[in-house]
Amino acid sequence: MKIKTDFVTNSSSSSYIIGVSDDDYDGLIEFIQALDNDPMASNEGVDIREEFNDIKLLQTYTNGMISLDWAQKATGPRFEYFNETQYNAALEILKEGNTVIYASIDRNVCEKFEEQYGDLVKQVYYG
């Protein structure tokens, strides 16, 4: 399922929140690295921006790289680096027991990525 949450900019990449099991992890990483070397990915390339396998790491990232203090644990993060929709998509992945990959994919190779791994995508947004 794909949900557009941000306005469209002149960026030439799309960002994906991907849920990947241990069984699919190595193949996904190898595919992303190969896709980055694709001549069509010459605008912004393909990059794994962050990876989360723990809710605390996700919360810290979302909170602007600051650990949640005792008061914020009850209300949740401040949504500095992920908005609430992105955070919830990543949180769902972690609760399913999978790893979250936050990747930026050059728009020229998005179709190749989605053909191969689109079923693992929880969310895509542009900008």
Buried (B, 14 or more C-beta within 10 A) or exposed (E): EEEEBEEEEEBBBBBBBBBBEEEBBEEBBEBBEEBBEBEEBEEBBBBBEBBBBEEEBBBBBBBEEBEBEEEBEEEBBEBEBBEEBBBBBBBBBBEEEBBBBBBBBBBBBBEBBBEBBBEBBBBBBBE
